[in-house]
Structures are given as structure tokens and as C-alpha cells.
Amino acid sequence: MKKIAMVFPGQGSQYIGMGESFYKNYMISRQTYEEASDVAGIDIAKLCFQDSVIRINQIEEMQLAVTTTNVAIARAYFEQYGVAPQFAMGHSVGEYAALTISGAISFADTIKILKYRGELLKDSLKQNLGTMVIAEN
């Protein structure tokens, strides 16, 4: 058996339409979006597939969208190929998908944590408590 690793992207990987083909083609992916929507109280599929670029780039929405998409795609992979990774890691908010896929945190708890984390980050931004810069070349 070969050992595989999954690496999940974080902030900056979001775009309108991400994960839509998995949602349409894999029941497990659709169920993942539905579970996230139920826990978060917002329609994550609509956010990812139809909403505005402005909304999906808001910190509290982005975290939910990216993590749900990461987990939905990973679950479809597991179902399709019957293989789970021996290693999982993520960049930035991608770490939450890695924790979920590894079994360290349930998906529902991950969504709850990210919902609360998003609220805290949004509040800190309003209070000008700090800044963050993303540098790309």
C-alpha cells in the first residue's frame, strides 16, 4: 500500500464555483455542504457557487466556504478510491480541513469553531486591533 498525504489550501484559494462539480457529481460532497449549512445557519453551497466575490472574500464567510469545499472534495476522493491519507496538513484555514479529515475534530465542530473564529476576526478588524498582509509574487 502506498502512503499518501493530503494538503489543503487556505485563505486566497476561494472563488465562485469552487467545489460545484463535486456537489453535482458526488452525494457525499452534497451532504457535506448541507451539513455545513445546517450547522452554520447559512447556505454554503449558494455562497460557493452563486454568491458574490465580495461576500466569499469576507473572512467569516471565506473560512466556511474553503473548509467545506476542502472536506467535500476529500470525502468524494475517499468514496471514489477507497483510500484515506496517512498524513493531512493545511495552510492557514486549510489546517481545519486536515484536522477534520484526520478525525481529530468532527466536521460539525469544525464548522462551529470557524463560525466563532470568523466572528472574532470580524470584530477585531472593526476595532482596528491589528492588520494582516498577504504578499504574492
C-alpha positions as CSV (number, residue, x, y, z in Angstrom):
1,M,0.0,0.0,0.0
2,K,1.3,3.4,-0.9
3,K,1.2,6.2,1.6
4,I,-0.5,9.4,0.6
5,A,-0.7,12.8,2.1
6,M,-3.4,15.5,1.6
7,V,-2.5,19.1,1.7
8,F,-5.4,21.6,2.0
9,P,-5.3,25.2,0.7
10,G,-6.3,28.1,2.9
11,Q,-7.3,31.7,2.5
12,G,-6.8,33.0,-1.0
13,S,-7.9,29.8,-2.7
14,Q,-11.6,30.8,-2.7
15,Y,-13.5,31.6,-5.9
16,I,-17.1,31.5,-7.1
17,G,-17.9,28.0,-8.4
18,M,-15.3,26.1,-6.2
19,G,-16.5,22.6,-5.5
20,E,-19.6,22.8,-7.6
21,S,-18.7,19.8,-9.9
22,F,-18.2,17.7,-6.7
23,Y,-21.5,18.9,-5.3
24,K,-23.2,17.9,-8.6
25,N,-21.5,14.6,-9.0
26,Y,-20.9,13.1,-5.5
27,M,-23.7,12.6,-3.0
28,I,-21.2,12.7,-0.1
29,S,-20.0,16.1,-1.3
30,R,-23.6,17.4,-1.4
31,Q,-24.2,16.0,2.1
32,T,-21.0,17.8,3.3
33,Y,-22.3,21.2,2.0
34,E,-25.7,20.5,3.5
35,E,-24.2,19.6,6.9
36,A,-22.1,22.7,6.9
37,S,-25.2,24.8,6.0
38,D,-27.2,23.3,8.8
39,V,-24.5,23.9,11.4
40,A,-23.5,27.4,10.2
41,G,-27.0,28.6,9.5
42,I,-26.2,29.9,6.1
43,D,-26.4,28.2,2.6
44,I,-22.7,27.3,2.0
45,A,-23.4,25.8,-1.5
46,K,-25.0,29.1,-2.6
47,L,-22.1,31.0,-1.1
48,C,-19.6,28.9,-3.0
49,F,-21.5,28.6,-6.3
50,Q,-23.6,31.7,-6.8
51,D,-22.9,34.4,-4.3
52,S,-20.7,37.5,-4.9
53,V,-16.9,37.7,-4.9
54,I,-17.2,40.3,-2.2
55,R,-19.1,38.0,0.1
56,I,-17.0,34.9,-0.4
57,N,-13.9,37.1,0.4
58,Q,-15.2,38.2,3.8
59,I,-13.2,36.5,6.4
60,E,-16.2,34.9,8.2
61,E,-17.6,33.5,5.0
62,M,-14.3,32.5,3.4
63,Q,-13.3,30.2,6.2
64,L,-16.6,28.3,6.0
65,A,-16.5,28.1,2.2
66,V,-12.9,27.0,1.8
67,T,-13.1,24.4,4.6
68,T,-16.4,22.9,3.4
69,T,-15.1,22.6,-0.1
70,N,-11.8,21.0,1.1
71,V,-13.7,18.4,3.1
72,A,-16.3,17.8,0.4
73,I,-13.6,17.1,-2.2
74,A,-11.6,14.9,0.2
75,R,-14.7,12.9,1.1
76,A,-15.5,12.3,-2.5
77,Y,-11.9,11.1,-3.1
78,F,-12.2,8.7,-0.2
79,E,-15.5,7.3,-1.5
80,Q,-14.3,7.1,-5.1
81,Y,-11.0,5.4,-4.4
82,G,-11.4,3.9,-1.0
83,V,-8.1,5.4,0.1
84,A,-7.6,7.6,3.1
85,P,-4.4,9.7,3.6
86,Q,-1.8,8.7,6.2
87,F,-0.9,12.4,6.5
88,A,-3.0,15.5,6.3
89,M,-1.9,19.1,6.6
90,G,-3.2,22.5,5.6
91,H,-2.1,26.0,5.0
92,S,-3.9,28.7,7.2
93,V,-7.6,27.8,7.4
94,G,-6.8,24.6,5.5
95,E,-5.5,23.2,8.8
96,Y,-9.1,22.8,9.9
97,A,-9.9,20.5,6.9
98,A,-6.8,18.5,7.8
99,L,-7.9,18.1,11.4
100,T,-11.4,17.1,10.2
101,I,-10.1,14.6,7.7
102,S,-7.7,13.1,10.2
103,G,-10.5,12.6,12.6
104,A,-9.2,14.9,15.3
105,I,-12.3,17.2,15.1
106,S,-15.7,16.3,13.8
107,F,-16.9,18.3,10.8
108,A,-19.8,19.8,12.7
109,D,-17.4,21.0,15.4
110,T,-15.0,22.4,12.8
111,I,-17.8,24.5,11.3
112,K,-18.8,25.7,14.8
113,I,-15.2,26.7,15.5
114,L,-14.8,28.5,12.2
115,K,-18.1,30.3,12.6
116,Y,-17.0,31.6,16.0
117,R,-13.4,32.3,14.8
118,G,-14.9,34.3,11.9
119,E,-17.0,36.4,14.3
120,L,-13.9,37.1,16.4
121,L,-11.8,38.1,13.4
122,K,-14.5,40.3,12.1
123,D,-14.8,42.1,15.5
124,S,-11.1,42.5,15.8
125,L,-11.0,44.1,12.3
126,K,-13.7,46.5,13.2
127,Q,-11.7,47.6,16.3
128,N,-8.5,48.0,14.3
129,L,-6.7,45.7,16.7
130,G,-4.3,44.5,14.0
131,T,-3.6,44.1,10.4
132,M,-2.6,41.3,8.0
133,V,-0.9,41.4,4.7
134,I,-0.8,38.7,2.1
135,A,2.2,39.1,-0.2
136,E,2.2,37.3,-3.6
137,N,4.8,37.4,-6.3
